[in-house]
Amino acid sequence: LLLLYALIDHLRGHKHCHCHEGDSCRCEHDENAEGIRYFTIKGMNCSHCAKNAENAIRKVEGIENVIVDLSSETATIEGTASDEDIIAAIEALGFNGKRES
């Protein structure tokens, strides 16, 4: 679970991402990393739902990385895929998807 949170922090560009030992991260981070977007996914009831959503989004052309978090009902997505294609992949599973602003 800690590894998942570290990866989410890393994708979101946090300065302290827990990816190295010591008091601070030595990674290069861009606070406004290009290509990283956040989506709300409503309708997921279990970890299987979240995994299905993650796999469906990952198959969209232009997706580099995706993490779906069931408890917060969010997806952190890195890549060049259009919002419309991402939302279509989410909605094809019967969930409601919306880009966070």
C-alpha positions in Angstrom: 0.0 0.0 0.0 2.8 2.4 0.8 4.4 1.7 -2.6 1.1 2.6 -4.2 0.9 5.9 -2.4 4.5 6.6 -3.3 3.8 6.1 -6.9 0.7 8.3 -6.8 2.8 11.0 -5.1 5.5 10.6 -7.7 2.9 10.9 -10.6 1.4 14.0 -8.9 4.9 15.6 -8.7 5.2 15.9 -5.0 8.6 17.0 -3.7 8.9 14.2 -1.1 7.8 11.1 -2.9 9.4 8.4 -0.6 11.1 6.9 -3.6 14.6 7.1 -2.0 16.0 6.7 1.5 16.7 9.8 3.5 14.8 13.0 4.4 14.1 14.2 0.9 13.6 12.9 -2.6 16.4 13.3 -5.1 14.1 12.8 -8.1 13.5 15.6 -10.5 9.8 16.6 -10.2 7.7 19.1 -12.1 4.9 20.5 -9.9 2.8 20.9 -13.0 3.8 17.8 -14.8 2.5 17.8 -18.4 0.3 14.9 -19.3 -0.9 14.0 -15.8 -4.6 14.3 -15.2 -7.1 13.3 -12.6 -10.5 11.7 -13.1 -13.3 10.9 -10.8 -14.8 7.4 -11.3 -18.2 6.8 -9.7 -19.9 3.4 -9.4 -16.9 1.2 -8.4 -17.9 -1.1 -5.6 -14.8 -3.4 -5.1 -11.2 -3.8 -5.9 -12.1 -5.9 -8.9 -14.1 -2.9 -10.3 -11.0 -0.6 -9.8 -8.7 -3.1 -11.5 -11.1 -3.4 -14.5 -11.2 0.4 -14.8 -7.4 0.6 -14.6 -7.0 -2.1 -17.3 -9.6 -0.5 -19.6 -7.9 3.0 -19.2 -4.5 1.4 -19.8 -5.6 0.0 -23.2 -6.5 3.5 -24.5 -4.0 4.7 -27.0 -1.6 7.3 -25.6 -1.8 6.1 -21.9 1.6 5.8 -20.3 0.6 5.1 -16.7 -2.6 4.8 -14.7 -3.5 4.3 -11.1 -7.1 3.8 -10.0 -7.8 4.3 -6.3 -11.1 2.7 -5.1 -11.4 4.5 -1.8 -11.1 8.0 -3.3 -12.9 7.0 -6.5 -10.1 8.6 -8.6 -7.8 7.8 -11.4 -4.4 9.4 -11.8 -3.5 9.2 -15.5 -0.3 10.1 -17.4 -0.3 10.2 -21.1 -1.5 12.0 -24.2 -4.9 10.2 -24.7 -7.9 12.5 -25.0 -10.2 13.1 -22.1 -13.1 11.8 -24.3 -11.3 8.5 -25.0 -10.5 8.0 -21.3 -14.1 8.8 -20.2 -15.4 6.4 -23.0 -13.3 3.6 -21.6 -14.6 4.2 -18.1 -18.2 4.5 -19.2 -17.9 1.3 -21.4 -17.6 -0.6 -18.0 -20.8 1.0 -16.7 -19.1 3.6 -14.4 -19.4 7.4 -14.6 -16.2 9.2 -15.4 -15.4 12.9 -15.1 -12.2 14.9 -15.5 -11.2 16.8 -12.3 -10.5 20.4 -12.9 
